[in-house]
Amino acid sequence: MKEYKVESLIFYSKVTLDSEHIAKKSKEDIQVKLDEYAANGYRLVSTNSTNFGLAIYVHLYFEKDI
């Protein structure tokens, strides 16, 4: 049997000259979540992202055997 978890992260665009500011910030935050879930026995099985207005939503799907 498997246990599933979904983690959603939201990143907002801001006025800046750095066109990669969302990619840089999201990398750090996503790595923290990956490490957190891996420490609890989960593995990442899928991802997706959507945008709405000035926000980008990143969804991480994890599973583990129970």
N, C-alpha and C positions, 0 to 999 in steps of 0.2 A: 504494500500500500504506500501511497505517496502523500505528502503534505505540500500544499502550494501556498505561496505568498506573492502578493503584488506590491511593489513599492513605486509610488509616483513622485517624481521630483519636478518642481516648477522653476524655470529660469526666465527672468525678465530682461528684455532688451533695455539698454540705456543709451543716452547720447554720449558718444565717445569716438575718438579717432581710431581706436583699436577695433577693427572689424571682426576680430576673433575673440572678443571678450566673453561671449557666451560659451564658446567651445573650451576656453581655458578654465572658466569657473566650473562648468559642468563636469569636466574631466576629474577635477579634484573631488567634487561632491559624489559623483558616481563611484569613484574608487573607494571612498569611505563606506558607501553602502555595500559594495561588493565584498569588501573585507569583513564588514559586520555580519553579513549573511553567511559568508564562507566559514567564519568562526563558529557559527551555529549549525554547521552541517548542510547548508543549502548550496545548490549550484544554480548558476544563471542558465535558464533554458531559452529565453526569448527576450526581445526588447522591441519597443516601437516608440515613436514620438509623433506628436501633433503640435500644431501651433494655433493660437487663437489670439488675435490682437497683438500685443507686444510680448506675449508669453509663449514659451516653448515647454511642453509637457513631455517628460521622458518617463516611460513606464518600463520597469524591470520585473521580469517574471522569474521566480525562483521555485525550485522543488527540492525535496529531500525524501529519502526513504524513511519510513517509520515502522 
